[in-house]
Amino acid sequence: MGVLQISIAALPFLLSLASRSSKAIAPCLLTSIFTMLLGEKPHRAVLAWCVGVLIAAVALRERLRTT
């Protein structure tokens, strides 16, 4: 995997760090790791990545909503 692919795979984890919600960090980290591990099978990697981005987006939205 190249640097660009790793940074895209780590996007859910990075978004969850911005949300500052400890409940979202662990699942997003796991989905980022699964995305990197499943990089050889793109349809499975995309599914894991989408789940991670969805979790991170909800956590980020909740953080922005409360402030």
Secondary structure, DSSP 8 states (H G I E B T S, - for coil): --HHHHHHHTHHHHHHHHHT-HHHHHHHHHHHHHHHHTTTSHHHHHHHHHHHHHHHHHHHHHHHHH-
